Amino acid sequence: MNHCGRLAGWGILLAATFGAPAVAQDAVDGVIPGPPTFYNWVLPLNYDGTAFTVPKAYTSCGASWDAQPYVARKDGPLALNGSVSLARACASAANPNNVPSSADIPEFYIVALPVSWTKGKPSGLHFDGKSSTIPALAVAGPVDPAARSWVFAPLAPGLKMRAGYGYTFFVAQLAAL
């Protein structure tokens, strides 16, 4: 096992130890280079292959959420056609249950989380609005949570999606590298 593979394994062990959702090893090795970075999720997002939206069923900031993944139809990078604009939400220091008190930089990012597989399909995940920290890859940002509107610029290198794999997306704040 190479050095990066060992580090990715430690990231998964940390995620499992601290209650983060499990991430399939091949999804981490194939999508997130090196160990994952951990984020506190603030707001769930739906992705339809072209645009991000806040799910209409999401009732309030801090509420638990059952995320259903976007399943990539083909291999390739996540193609963001410019910046992603969202209406500001959950931004009064975000949600105190979701934002770490020791955060030096309160910026938000759009992050992607590859999900585990069950029965040959990517499974949905349950996120507790008060405690979920997720290992993920930032794909756009950062934005100031207090800004009038949120405009997330695409980040490089971005997300390399794999056909048939599932990905959930969130607005999130950096928790730990």
KOLLOKOL-337542 format. One record per residue: residue number from 1; x, y, z of N, C-alpha, C, O in turn. Coordinates in nm, 4 decimals. Atoms other than C-alpha are relative to their C-alpha. Example, Ala and Ser with C-alpha at 12.3 -4.5 7.8 and 13.67 -1.06 7.14 Angstrom:
# KOLLOKOL-337542
 num     n.c1     n.c2     n.c3    ca.c1    ca.c2    ca.c3     c.c1     c.c2     c.c3     o.c1     o.c2     o.c3
   1   0.0890  -0.1190   0.0000   1.2300  -0.4500   0.7800   0.0900   0.1200   0.0000   0.1936   0.1181   0.0665
   2  -0.0820  -0.1190  -0.0060   1.3670  -0.1060   0.7140  -0.0770   0.1090   0.0730  -0.0261   0.2198   0.0899
END
This chain:
# KOLLOKOL-337542
 num     n.c1     n.c2     n.c3    ca.c1    ca.c2    ca.c3     c.c1     c.c2     c.c3     o.c1     o.c2     o.c3
   1   0.0846  -0.1168   0.0000   0.0000   0.0000   0.0000   0.0894   0.1235   0.0000   0.1838   0.1324   0.0785
   2  -0.0809  -0.1213   0.0046   0.1406   0.3391  -0.0922  -0.0382   0.0960   0.1119  -0.1366   0.0744   0.1827
   3   0.0209  -0.0981  -0.1071   0.1604   0.6396   0.1421  -0.1398   0.0620  -0.0072  -0.2057   0.0758   0.0958
   4   0.1321  -0.0621   0.0141  -0.1577   0.8011   0.0017  -0.1105  -0.0971   0.0382  -0.2098  -0.0575   0.0991
   5   0.0997   0.1009  -0.0358  -0.3515   0.4768   0.0404  -0.0111  -0.0157   0.1504  -0.1214  -0.0282   0.2036
   6   0.0022   0.0093  -0.1462  -0.2491   0.4524   0.4077  -0.0695   0.1211   0.0601  -0.1477   0.1071   0.1541
   7   0.0637  -0.1208  -0.0522  -0.3545   0.8143   0.4665  -0.1505  -0.0025  -0.0231  -0.2268   0.0369   0.0652
   8   0.1430   0.0095   0.0273  -0.6919   0.7568   0.2993  -0.0654  -0.0959   0.0976  -0.1763  -0.0708   0.1448
   9   0.0516   0.0959  -0.0970  -0.7411   0.4555   0.5244  -0.0154   0.0624   0.1375  -0.1143   0.0370   0.2063
  10   0.0105  -0.0697  -0.1280  -0.6696   0.6700   0.8311  -0.1169   0.0966  -0.0009  -0.1863   0.1103   0.0999
  11   0.1135  -0.0926   0.0086  -0.9231   0.9265   0.7097  -0.1317  -0.0723   0.0197  -0.2215  -0.0213   0.0867
  12   0.1224   0.0785  -0.0166  -1.1893   0.6572   0.6881  -0.0122  -0.0470   0.1443  -0.1217  -0.0450   0.2006
  13   0.0017   0.0415  -0.1392  -1.0918   0.5261   1.0328  -0.0433   0.1160   0.0895  -0.1247   0.0970   0.1799
  14   0.0406  -0.1165  -0.0780  -1.1220   0.8789   1.1761  -0.1480   0.0293  -0.0180  -0.2178   0.0609   0.0784
  15   0.1410  -0.0261   0.0262  -1.4588   0.9239   1.0084  -0.0874  -0.0983   0.0760  -0.1880  -0.0590   0.1349
  16   0.0787   0.1007  -0.0698  -1.5876   0.5978   1.1534   0.0071   0.0212   0.1505  -0.0929   0.0047   0.2203
  17  -0.0189  -0.0190  -0.1430  -1.4437   0.6745   1.4975  -0.0814   0.1172   0.0520  -0.1369   0.1098   0.1617
  18   0.0667  -0.1204  -0.0473  -1.5998   1.0198   1.5206  -0.1415   0.0158  -0.0530  -0.1970   0.1255  -0.0474
  19   0.1406  -0.0016   0.0342  -1.9409   0.9311   1.3827  -0.0345   0.0520  -0.1376  -0.1526   0.0708  -0.1667
  20   0.0314  -0.0455   0.1348  -1.9101   1.0529   1.0244  -0.0477  -0.1188  -0.0824  -0.0110  -0.2326  -0.0531
  21   0.0464   0.1091   0.0840  -2.0851   0.8491   0.7559   0.1178  -0.0727  -0.0643   0.2197  -0.0113  -0.0961
  22  -0.1050   0.0781   0.0647  -1.8769   0.5690   0.6082   0.0075   0.0357  -0.1472  -0.0949   0.0606  -0.2109
  23  -0.0213  -0.0283   0.1410  -1.7284   0.6353   0.2664   0.0689  -0.1216  -0.0595   0.1679  -0.1699  -0.0044
  24  -0.0587   0.1182   0.0624  -1.6514   0.3461   0.0339   0.1463   0.0256  -0.0337   0.1798   0.1307  -0.0883
  25  -0.1437  -0.0163   0.0228  -1.2736   0.2925   0.0097   0.0303   0.0325  -0.1458   0.1112   0.1209  -0.1743
  26  -0.0308  -0.0268   0.1406  -1.2775   0.2802  -0.3699  -0.0500   0.1383  -0.0423   0.0071   0.1988  -0.1331
  27   0.0464  -0.1352   0.0321  -1.4788   0.6043  -0.3805   0.1022   0.1024   0.0476   0.1279   0.2009  -0.0215
  28  -0.1012  -0.0924  -0.0509  -1.2173   0.7770  -0.1652   0.1238  -0.0060  -0.0872   0.1745   0.0978  -0.1296
  29  -0.1207   0.0135   0.0815  -0.9232   0.6374  -0.3616  -0.0212   0.0530  -0.1413   0.0709   0.1084  -0.2014
  30   0.0255  -0.0406   0.1370  -1.0905   0.7144  -0.6932  -0.0436   0.1435  -0.0155  -0.0383   0.1969  -0.1263
  31   0.0592  -0.1319   0.0129  -1.2364   1.0549  -0.6141   0.0732   0.1060   0.0816   0.1064   0.2124   0.0294
  32  -0.0628  -0.0989  -0.0861  -1.0754   1.2318  -0.3204   0.1480  -0.0325   0.0116   0.1831  -0.1354   0.0692
  33  -0.1429   0.0286  -0.0085  -0.6959   1.2560  -0.3536   0.0496   0.0134   0.1437   0.0229   0.1135   0.2101
  34  -0.0513  -0.0028  -0.1369  -0.5226   1.1704  -0.0253  -0.1116  -0.0173   0.1003  -0.2220  -0.0586   0.0647
  35   0.1042   0.0153  -0.1014  -0.7102   1.1695   0.3027  -0.1085   0.1050  -0.0201  -0.0798   0.2147  -0.0681
  36   0.1061  -0.0994   0.0182  -1.0491   1.3421   0.3004   0.0150   0.1152   0.0988   0.0762   0.0998   0.2045
  37   0.0090  -0.1140  -0.0887  -1.0986   1.6850   0.4534  -0.1385  -0.0072   0.0636  -0.2347  -0.0467  -0.0022
  38   0.1268   0.0126  -0.0695  -1.3748   1.7030   0.7143  -0.0723   0.1339   0.0084  -0.0108   0.2375   0.0337
  39   0.0847  -0.1180  -0.0002  -1.6628   1.9516   0.7013  -0.1189  -0.0225   0.0923  -0.1634  -0.1356   0.1120
  40   0.1280   0.0018  -0.0696  -1.9605   2.0367   0.9198  -0.1031   0.0480  -0.1003  -0.0933   0.1590  -0.1526
  41   0.0984  -0.0393   0.0999  -2.2607   2.0402   0.6933  -0.0948   0.1033   0.0575  -0.1310   0.0987   0.1751
  42   0.0868  -0.1095  -0.0384  -2.4817   2.3463   0.7038  -0.1350  -0.0135  -0.0683  -0.2391   0.0059  -0.0055
  43   0.1220   0.0002   0.0798  -2.7371   2.2994   0.4280   0.0117  -0.1068  -0.1085   0.1103  -0.1083  -0.1823
  44  -0.0069   0.1007   0.1063  -2.8171   2.0024   0.2019  -0.0306   0.0627  -0.1362  -0.1018   0.1627  -0.1458
  45   0.0257  -0.0448   0.1369  -2.8186   2.0496  -0.1746  -0.0421  -0.1178  -0.0862   0.0048  -0.2300  -0.0672
  46   0.0289   0.0961   0.1061  -2.9778   1.8621  -0.4612   0.0836   0.0407  -0.1199   0.1086   0.1590  -0.1427
  47  -0.0719  -0.0255   0.1252  -2.7795   1.8288  -0.7825  -0.0652  -0.0850  -0.1068  -0.0838  -0.2051  -0.0876
  48   0.0698   0.0725   0.1059  -2.9499   1.7322  -1.1085   0.0881  -0.0255  -0.1222   0.0380  -0.0641  -0.2278
  49  -0.0910   0.0168   0.1127  -2.6415   1.7110  -1.3296   0.0384   0.1325  -0.0628   0.1361   0.1395  -0.1373
  50  -0.0334  -0.1326   0.0528  -2.6453   2.0818  -1.4162  -0.0085   0.1107   0.1038   0.0648   0.2091   0.0940
  51   0.0193  -0.1091  -0.0960  -2.7603   2.2884  -1.1175  -0.0186  -0.0516   0.1422  -0.0633  -0.1643   0.1637
  52   0.0198   0.0288  -0.1413  -2.7636   2.2925  -0.7374  -0.1213   0.0772   0.0502  -0.1412   0.1930   0.0136
  53   0.1136  -0.0655  -0.0642  -3.0793   2.3711  -0.5392  -0.0116  -0.0522   0.1430   0.0327  -0.1627   0.1744
  54   0.0308   0.0450  -0.1357  -3.1818   2.3551  -0.1757  -0.1275  -0.0838  -0.0113  -0.2249  -0.0390  -0.0718
  55   0.1200   0.0844   0.0112  -3.4303   2.0660  -0.1410  -0.1230   0.0669   0.0606  -0.1164   0.1213   0.1708
  56   0.1238  -0.0603  -0.0493  -3.7883   2.1891  -0.1024  -0.0469  -0.0683   0.1279  -0.1128  -0.0056   0.2109
  57   0.0431   0.0749  -0.1184  -3.8453   1.9195   0.1605   0.0817   0.0345   0.1246   0.0435  -0.0029   0.2355
  58  -0.0820  -0.0364  -0.1156  -3.5690   2.0615   0.3837  -0.0713   0.1120   0.0746  -0.0872   0.2217   0.0211
  59   0.0901  -0.0912  -0.0700  -3.7735   2.2381   0.6515   0.0670   0.1128   0.0748   0.0146   0.2242   0.0767
  60  -0.0616  -0.1071  -0.0773  -3.5295   2.4329   0.8662   0.1469  -0.0288   0.0262   0.1914  -0.1435   0.0219
  61  -0.1420   0.0136  -0.0319  -3.1662   2.4974   0.9517   0.0161  -0.0860   0.1243  -0.0564  -0.0685   0.2222
  62  -0.0260   0.0873  -0.1133  -3.0302   2.2323   1.1855  -0.0850  -0.1249   0.0025  -0.0626  -0.2126   0.0859
  63   0.0832   0.1204   0.0040  -3.2960   1.9764   1.0941   0.0805  -0.1163  -0.0555   0.1696  -0.0968  -0.1382
  64  -0.0650   0.1188   0.0563  -3.1816   1.6205   1.0275  -0.0412  -0.0133  -0.1460  -0.1431   0.0412  -0.1885
  65   0.0265   0.0096   0.1434  -3.1682   1.5241   0.6619   0.0368  -0.1382  -0.0516   0.1428  -0.1915  -0.0188
  66  -0.0279   0.1266   0.0678  -3.1917   1.2018   0.4614   0.0395   0.0332  -0.1426  -0.0459   0.0596  -0.2273
  67  -0.0522  -0.0393   0.1310  -2.9709   1.2728   0.1621  -0.0107  -0.1144  -0.0989   0.0282  -0.2273  -0.0689
  68   0.0033   0.0957   0.1096  -3.0374   1.0919  -0.1638   0.1063   0.0426  -0.1010   0.1136   0.1600  -0.1372
  69  -0.1134  -0.0383   0.0844  -2.7367   1.0799  -0.3941  -0.0367   0.0316  -0.1441  -0.1360  -0.0169  -0.1985
  70  -0.0014  -0.0169   0.1455  -2.6877   1.2116  -0.7429   0.0882  -0.1122  -0.0521   0.1976  -0.1332   0.0004
  71  -0.0776   0.1100   0.0562  -2.5664   0.9168  -0.9528   0.0553   0.0441  -0.1352  -0.0199   0.0773  -0.2269
  72  -0.0659  -0.0439   0.1234  -2.3128   1.0046  -1.2220  -0.0315  -0.0959  -0.1143  -0.0266  -0.2177  -0.0972
  73   0.0312   0.0821   0.1180  -2.4074   0.8814  -1.5696   0.1247  -0.0410  -0.0767   0.1245  -0.1426  -0.1463
  74  -0.1228   0.0344   0.0711  -2.0513   0.8862  -1.7047   0.1201   0.0463   0.0822   0.1070   0.1319   0.1696
  75  -0.1238  -0.0413  -0.0643  -1.6913   0.9170  -1.5867   0.0372   0.1396  -0.0475   0.0149   0.1750  -0.1633
  76  -0.0494  -0.1311   0.0388  -1.5480   1.2666  -1.5825  -0.0131   0.0996   0.1121  -0.0729   0.0707   0.2158
  77   0.0049  -0.1019  -0.1051  -1.5096   1.5866  -1.3863  -0.1406   0.0562   0.0168  -0.2193   0.0601  -0.0778
  78   0.1228  -0.0738  -0.0247  -1.8030   1.7602  -1.2223   0.0131   0.1302  -0.0780   0.1058   0.2078  -0.0546
  79  -0.0091  -0.1175   0.0863  -1.8719   2.0317  -1.4776  -0.0880   0.1121   0.0541  -0.2101   0.1097   0.0389
  80   0.0730  -0.1176  -0.0451  -1.9691   2.3599  -1.3148   0.0138   0.1063  -0.1084   0.1248   0.1455  -0.1444
  81  -0.0009  -0.1011   0.1058  -2.0667   2.6131  -1.5800   0.0045   0.1389   0.0628  -0.0904   0.2164   0.0509
  82  -0.0141  -0.1276  -0.0670  -1.9373   2.9102  -1.3834  -0.0346  -0.0112   0.1472  -0.0452  -0.1212   0.2016
  83   0.0277  -0.0051  -0.1434  -2.0170   3.0177  -1.0295  -0.1400  -0.0511   0.0303  -0.2297  -0.0453  -0.0537
  84   0.1291   0.0487  -0.0488  -2.3028   2.8676  -0.8280  -0.0561   0.1052   0.0948   0.0085   0.1409   0.1933
  85   0.0642  -0.1003  -0.0840  -2.5432   3.1230  -0.6785  -0.1147  -0.0627   0.0779  -0.1994  -0.1325   0.0220
  86   0.1077   0.0475  -0.0864  -2.7664   3.0393  -0.3838  -0.0453   0.1146   0.0891   0.0337   0.2024   0.1236
  87   0.0485  -0.0972  -0.0971  -2.9870   3.2500  -0.1609   0.0606  -0.0333   0.1354   0.0749  -0.1503   0.1708
  88  -0.0572   0.0178  -0.1327  -2.8341   3.3009   0.1815  -0.1001  -0.0729   0.0902  -0.2198  -0.0440   0.0885
  89   0.0834   0.0760  -0.0934  -2.9665   3.0578   0.4430   0.0881  -0.0489   0.1141   0.2086  -0.0662   0.0961
  90  -0.0747   0.0569  -0.1139  -2.8613   2.9300   0.7859   0.1276   0.0778   0.0279   0.2313   0.0166   0.0535
  91  -0.1244  -0.0755  -0.0047  -2.6132   3.2153   0.8145   0.0227   0.0840   0.1244   0.1210   0.1580   0.1280
  92  -0.0277  -0.0762  -0.1209  -2.6459   3.3690   1.1606   0.1059  -0.0745   0.0786   0.0757  -0.1465   0.1738
  93  -0.1105   0.0867  -0.0413  -2.3020   3.2266   1.2382  -0.0386  -0.1404  -0.0400  -0.0064  -0.2384   0.0272
  94   0.0576   0.1216   0.0561  -2.4673   2.9581   1.0322  -0.0965  -0.0547   0.1013  -0.1856   0.0164   0.1478
  95   0.0812   0.0646  -0.1020  -2.6286   2.7151   1.2697   0.0968  -0.0354   0.1108   0.1905  -0.1112   0.0854
  96  -0.0982   0.0257  -0.1043  -2.4503   2.7039   1.6060   0.0222  -0.1483   0.0255   0.1266  -0.1864   0.0784
  97  -0.0185   0.1444  -0.0162  -2.5045   2.3279   1.6116   0.0913  -0.0581  -0.1069   0.1484  -0.1656  -0.0881
  98  -0.0769   0.0539   0.1118  -2.3224   2.2856   1.2817   0.1342   0.0671  -0.0212   0.2173   0.0137  -0.0947
  99  -0.1229  -0.0731   0.0264  -2.0404   2.5411   1.2956   0.0943  -0.0140   0.1193   0.0565   0.0180   0.2320
 100  -0.0921   0.0177  -0.1120  -1.7320   2.4619   1.5032   0.0372   0.1330   0.0631   0.0651   0.2298  -0.0077
 101  -0.0291  -0.1245  -0.0694  -1.6651   2.7252   1.7697   0.1452   0.0430  -0.0164   0.1770   0.1608  -0.0002
 102  -0.1410  -0.0330   0.0149  -1.2907   2.7073   1.7065   0.0374   0.0377  -0.1430   0.1557   0.0519  -0.1741
 103  -0.0291  -0.0294   0.1407  -1.3217   2.7905   1.3369   0.0670   0.1359  -0.0135   0.0160   0.2367   0.0352
 104  -0.0700  -0.1259   0.0261  -1.0699   3.0536   1.2307  -0.0611   0.0709  -0.1191  -0.0645   0.1939  -0.1237
 105   0.0535  -0.0555   0.1236  -1.2326   3.1037   0.8920  -0.1434  -0.0507  -0.0155  -0.1639  -0.1702  -0.0369
 106   0.1376   0.0463   0.0034  -1.6131   3.0951   0.8836  -0.0572  -0.0199  -0.1401  -0.1790  -0.0293  -0.1556
 107   0.0515   0.0107   0.1355  -1.6373   3.0578   0.5064  -0.0684  -0.1335  -0.0251  -0.0360  -0.2355   0.0358
 108   0.0728   0.1195   0.0406  -1.8749   2.8093   0.3483   0.0475  -0.0437  -0.1386   0.0945   0.0371  -0.2187
 109  -0.0359   0.0611   0.1271  -1.8052   2.5741   0.0569  -0.1146  -0.0896  -0.0454  -0.1957  -0.1331   0.0363
 110   0.0824   0.1108   0.0474  -2.0090   2.3464  -0.1639   0.0921  -0.1200  -0.0023   0.1995  -0.1159  -0.0621
 111  -0.0831   0.1197  -0.0097  -1.8764   1.9996  -0.0909  -0.0751  -0.1206  -0.0553  -0.1981  -0.1250  -0.0572
 112   0.0541   0.1258   0.0511  -1.9270   1.6558  -0.2420   0.0456  -0.1132   0.0909   0.1601  -0.1164   0.1362
 113  -0.0287   0.1171  -0.0810  -1.9430   1.3341  -0.0448  -0.0340  -0.1240  -0.0802  -0.1514  -0.1478  -0.1083
 114   0.0309   0.1284   0.0647  -1.9069   1.0003  -0.2281  -0.0671  -0.0893   0.1045  -0.0236  -0.0930   0.2196
 115   0.0743   0.0804  -0.0964  -2.1531   0.7593  -0.0662   0.0281  -0.1488  -0.0137   0.0736  -0.1959  -0.1179
 116  -0.0206   0.1442  -0.0035  -2.1323   0.3938   0.0303  -0.0998  -0.0709  -0.0913  -0.2020  -0.0146  -0.1306
 117   0.0840   0.0804   0.0882  -2.2838   0.1185  -0.1815  -0.0733  -0.1067   0.0790  -0.0165  -0.1685   0.1690
 118   0.0749   0.1134  -0.0535  -2.5597  -0.1234  -0.0833  -0.0840  -0.0573  -0.1127  -0.1451   0.0168  -0.1897
 119   0.0823   0.0693   0.1004  -2.7288  -0.3812  -0.3056   0.0248   0.0512  -0.1413  -0.0690   0.0613  -0.2205
 120  -0.0344  -0.0408   0.1359  -2.5454  -0.2570  -0.6154  -0.0347   0.1427  -0.0354  -0.0163   0.1827  -0.1503
 121   0.0351  -0.1395   0.0266  -2.6654   0.1044  -0.5823   0.0553   0.0878   0.1115   0.0710   0.0420   0.2246
 122  -0.0423  -0.0908  -0.1065  -2.5382   0.4089  -0.3957  -0.1147   0.0188   0.0995  -0.2293   0.0403   0.0599
 123   0.1037  -0.0147  -0.1022  -2.7253   0.4342  -0.0667  -0.0144   0.1447   0.0421   0.0799   0.2231   0.0312
 124   0.0203  -0.1308  -0.0596  -2.8779   0.7452   0.0830   0.0608  -0.0007   0.1395   0.0897  -0.1073   0.1940
 125  -0.0583  -0.0113  -0.1329  -2.7396   0.8721   0.4129  -0.0855   0.0906   0.0869  -0.1465   0.1857   0.0381
 126   0.0695  -0.0853  -0.0958  -2.8983   1.0177   0.7247   0.1028   0.0896   0.0684   0.2053   0.0415   0.1166
 127  -0.0878  -0.0959  -0.0649  -2.7351   1.3322   0.8623  -0.0746   0.0645   0.1155  -0.1819   0.1220   0.0972
 128   0.0569  -0.0637  -0.1181  -2.8091   1.4504   1.2147   0.0411   0.1459  -0.0038   0.1602   0.1772  -0.0063
 129  -0.0266  -0.1427   0.0117  -2.8381   1.8276   1.1988   0.0819   0.0582   0.1134   0.1317   0.1701   0.1009
 130  -0.0736  -0.0551  -0.1121  -2.6667   1.8683   1.5356   0.1417  -0.0524   0.0113   0.2201   0.0009   0.0899
 131  -0.1318   0.0569  -0.0257  -2.3575   1.6561   1.4965   0.0733  -0.0571  -0.1201   0.1835  -0.1094  -0.1035
 132  -0.0648   0.0671   0.1126  -2.2743   1.5394   1.1455   0.1221   0.0756  -0.0512   0.1128   0.1915  -0.0916
 133  -0.1217  -0.0468   0.0653  -1.9172   1.5948   1.0315   0.0260  -0.0980  -0.1123   0.0184  -0.2193  -0.0926
 134  -0.0119   0.0880   0.1155  -1.8487   1.4609   0.6860   0.1369   0.0126  -0.0663   0.1910   0.1227  -0.0766
 135  -0.1217  -0.0066   0.0804  -1.5330   1.3660   0.4937  -0.0410   0.0300  -0.1436  -0.1149  -0.0477  -0.2041
 136   0.0489  -0.0418   0.1311  -1.5764   1.5483   0.1639   0.1061   0.0787  -0.0750   0.2141   0.1063  -0.0228
 137  -0.0873  -0.0778   0.0870  -1.4159   1.7401  -0.1214  -0.0715   0.1290  -0.0376  -0.1832   0.1251  -0.0891
 138   0.0580  -0.1289   0.0389  -1.4824   2.1121  -0.1727   0.0044   0.0121  -0.1517   0.1080  -0.0122  -0.2137
 139   0.0063  -0.0162   0.1450  -1.5976   2.1781  -0.5290  -0.0226   0.1451  -0.0404  -0.0007   0.1816  -0.1559
 140   0.0217  -0.1418   0.0304  -1.6865   2.5493  -0.5036   0.0047   0.0804   0.1303  -0.0277   0.0295   0.2376
 141  -0.0031  -0.0881  -0.1166  -1.6376   2.8439  -0.2687   0.1318   0.0730   0.0046   0.2057   0.0721  -0.0939
 142   0.0815  -0.0177  -0.1191  -1.5565   2.9959  -0.0374  -0.0926   0.1204  -0.0125  -0.0765   0.2043  -0.1012
 143   0.0849  -0.1184  -0.0118  -1.8325   3.2415   0.0540  -0.0068   0.0391   0.1466   0.0119  -0.0435   0.2360
 144   0.0222  -0.0513  -0.1352  -1.8886   3.4587   0.3579  -0.1440  -0.0353   0.0371  -0.2360   0.0021  -0.0357
 145   0.1359   0.0392  -0.0378  -2.1910   3.3134   0.5440  -0.0944   0.1193   0.0175  -0.2154   0.1044   0.0007
 146   0.0828  -0.1172  -0.0237  -2.3151   3.6679   0.6187  -0.0269   0.0814  -0.1264  -0.0989   0.1811  -0.1208
 147   0.0216  -0.0744   0.1245  -2.3071   3.7829   0.2536  -0.1488  -0.0012  -0.0370  -0.2211  -0.0946  -0.0020
 148   0.1422  -0.0090   0.0398  -2.6434   3.8947   0.1059  -0.0429  -0.1181  -0.0849  -0.1531  -0.1704  -0.0681
 149   0.0245   0.1214   0.0783  -2.6250   3.6133  -0.1477   0.1322  -0.0756  -0.0068   0.2400  -0.0182   0.0085
 150  -0.1194   0.0837   0.0040  -2.3845   3.3280  -0.1810   0.0358  -0.0317  -0.1450  -0.0457  -0.0867  -0.2191
 151  -0.0488   0.0310   0.1343  -2.1786   3.3000  -0.4999   0.1273  -0.0819   0.0184   0.2309  -0.0297   0.0596
 152  -0.1097   0.0952  -0.0170  -1.9509   2.9945  -0.4957   0.0753  -0.0153  -0.1317   0.0174  -0.0599  -0.2309
 153  -0.0824   0.0168   0.1198  -1.6656   2.9985  -0.7497   0.0494  -0.1448  -0.0065   0.0842  -0.2020   0.0968
 154  -0.0519   0.1370   0.0121  -1.5606   2.6563  -0.8880   0.1445  -0.0082   0.0483   0.2225   0.0848   0.0281
 155  -0.1354   0.0235  -0.0489  -1.2457   2.5140  -0.7273   0.0695  -0.1058  -0.0847   0.0051  -0.1962  -0.1380
 156  -0.0795   0.1017   0.0693  -0.9655   2.3185  -0.8932   0.0731  -0.0804   0.1071   0.1082  -0.0211   0.2091
 157   0.0203   0.0764   0.1211  -0.8873   2.0342  -0.9215  -0.1424  -0.0469  -0.0191  -0.1748  -0.0947  -0.1278
 158   0.1391   0.0394   0.0185  -1.2549   1.9585  -0.8613  -0.0227  -0.1475   0.0274   0.0666  -0.2189   0.0731
 159   0.0442   0.1359  -0.0273  -1.4415   1.6321  -0.8351   0.0058  -0.0843  -0.1262  -0.0498  -0.0466  -0.2294
 160  -0.0036   0.0953   0.1115  -1.3654   1.3389  -1.0647  -0.1087  -0.1033   0.0279  -0.0932  -0.1890   0.1150
 161   0.1124   0.0899  -0.0223  -1.6960   1.1544  -1.0886   0.0197  -0.1303  -0.0767   0.0858  -0.1345  -0.1804
 162  -0.0057   0.1307   0.0644  -1.7300   0.7870  -1.1756  -0.1417  -0.0453  -0.0331  -0.2332  -0.0317   0.0482
 163   0.1318   0.0468   0.0446  -2.0200   0.6417  -1.3719  -0.0560  -0.1006   0.1004   0.0131  -0.1932   0.1429
 164   0.0671   0.0906  -0.0909  -2.2697   0.4706  -1.1436   0.0233   0.0282   0.1472  -0.0450  -0.0300   0.2315
 165  -0.0259  -0.0338  -0.1399  -2.1261   0.6202  -0.8226  -0.0974   0.1091   0.0452  -0.1430   0.1908  -0.0348
 166   0.0890  -0.1001  -0.0567  -2.3430   0.8286  -0.5917   0.0777   0.1072   0.0740   0.1819   0.0795   0.1334
 167  -0.0620  -0.1143  -0.0657  -2.2543   1.1733  -0.4557  -0.1092   0.0842   0.0645  -0.2109   0.1134   0.0015
 168   0.0902  -0.0954  -0.0635  -2.4329   1.3918  -0.2024   0.0745   0.1325   0.0098   0.1971   0.1359   0.0199
 169  -0.0587  -0.1335  -0.0002  -2.3753   1.7662  -0.1956  -0.0593   0.0830   0.1139  -0.1764   0.0685   0.1492
 170   0.0391  -0.0842  -0.1116  -2.3896   2.0210   0.0866   0.0703   0.1341  -0.0072   0.1770   0.1462  -0.0675
 171  -0.0731  -0.1188  -0.0398  -2.3064   2.3749   0.1809   0.0577  -0.0388   0.1354  -0.0147  -0.0886   0.2216
 172  -0.0662   0.0459  -0.1219  -2.0524   2.3127   0.4579   0.1128   0.0933   0.0395   0.1602   0.1746  -0.0398
 173  -0.1127  -0.0778  -0.0512  -1.7854   2.4696   0.6738   0.1129  -0.0950   0.0366   0.0895  -0.2025   0.0918
 174  -0.1173   0.0790  -0.0314  -1.4322   2.3362   0.7104   0.0053  -0.0290   0.1485  -0.0080   0.0621   0.2302
 175  -0.0109   0.0400  -0.1412  -1.3965   2.1394   1.0363   0.1428  -0.0433   0.0327   0.1961  -0.0054   0.1370
 176  -0.1351   0.0494  -0.0249  -1.0551   1.9667   1.0052   0.0598  -0.0526  -0.1290  -0.0105  -0.1056  -0.2150
 177  -0.0709   0.0543   0.1164  -0.7927   1.8755   0.7478   0.0352  -0.1444   0.0253   0.0955  -0.2092  -0.0603
END
